[in-house]
Amino acid sequence: MRTRTKGRVNGPYPDRRGWRVVVVARDGTRTSSVLASEAEARAVVDELRRQLALEEVTVAQAIEMYATHLAERGRRESSIRRAENHLRMVLADPDAMLADIGPAQAAALYADARARKCARTNRPYSVDTHRNALTECGMFARWALRRKLIGSDPFADVEPIGKRKRGKPQLRLDEARKLLDVTVPAAEEGDRGALCVTLLLLTGLRASEAAHLGTRDVDDSGRLLWVSTSKTEAGLRRLAVPDPLVGPLAAAAKGGGAVFPVESRFWVRRQVTAWCRRAGVPVVPPHGLRGTHSTLAQEHGATSHLVAAALGHADDGQTAERHYTAPGAAQTAQARRAWKVLAGGRS
């Protein structure tokens, strides 16, 4: 998309009928109007220039403004970076004028993003990725509309293409036990990656939650874990730490700062992949370990609303948790139950 010539407002100039204001459009055409007083003419000039300044915002400038808006709303830095990446994936020309993007251009930009290869993997983007990018573009456009940077939402009628994946690959019970046979001893020896993978499986943490754990979040000498950074408000919770991880987690929290060396969900994913391969089990994503934890807990006695509370879902789990005399009791029981099942009686 080409950049365009900027419009401008000239005047006001004295005119025999009053004060003249000249507007030069982006295509070079000129229109003029005459106002009765100089004060009225200057007010019109100021407003027209303000409108033109808003319309002349580039894609790059608008994304930067949007990122500031998200930060002010309390979004995590990693979440903001992900939003920016999604926007740049579709709005690939940073110098294009945001106001120039209409419905046809928006549809073409989305089609181009679907066909383009990811620089990191050298493969086309997955359906989930490009659909998430389109969703972010819609939120971005509605924000820009409220800010009067655009006159209408160009992404409103763009149809997402492809079927999202439903569910995540999970480990079966014997596979989960096999993974723990490898990760628990390594975690006890001080391997942070093994500790992280074991923590995901035994507590149901999200990858992003694990990545951002600070030493202050490890409480009661490693027996209690505060999840203070989550994608949802319901995700802000505390979890009991299963017995095999109490010592390793307490040791990891002694140095101060972050529990894990890299505060990135991609680091967590790499650790899960590496340890699954080392254990000789199918490679699943971090969310697959969370799913395994949830499935086992449900199958072995934890009701669905308690699992939801422990996993940080914004649903009835919140209500149930508020009615417990001892906050965290349900999570404690679930974590212990999951470890008992996975350990096959090796408590």
VENGIKA-V693068 format. One record per run of one state. SS is the DSSP state (helix for helix, strand for strand, loop for the rest). FROM is the first residue (numbers start at 0). TO is the last residue. If there is no record, write none. Layout:
# VENGIKA-V693068
SS_FROM_TO / SS_FROM_TO
This chain:
# VENGIKA-V693068
loop_0_6 / strand_7_14 / loop_15_16 / strand_17_23 / loop_24_28 / strand_29_34 / loop_35_36 / helix_37_54 / loop_55_56 / strand_57_57 / helix_58_71 / loop_72_75 / helix_76_89 / loop_90_95 / strand_96_96 / helix_97_99 / loop_100_101 / helix_102_114 / loop_115_115 / strand_116_116 / loop_117_122 / strand_123_123 / loop_124_125 / helix_126_145 / loop_146_171 / helix_172_187 / loop_188_190 / helix_191_202 / loop_203_205 / helix_206_210 / loop_211_212 / strand_213_213 / helix_214_216 / strand_217_218 / helix_219_221 / loop_222_222 / strand_223_226 / loop_227_231 / helix_232_234 / loop_235_235 / strand_236_239 / loop_240_241 / helix_242_251 / loop_252_256 / strand_257_257 / loop_258_263 / helix_264_278 / loop_279_284 / helix_285_298 / loop_299_302 / helix_303_310 / loop_311_314 / helix_315_321 / loop_322_327 / helix_328_342 / loop_343_346
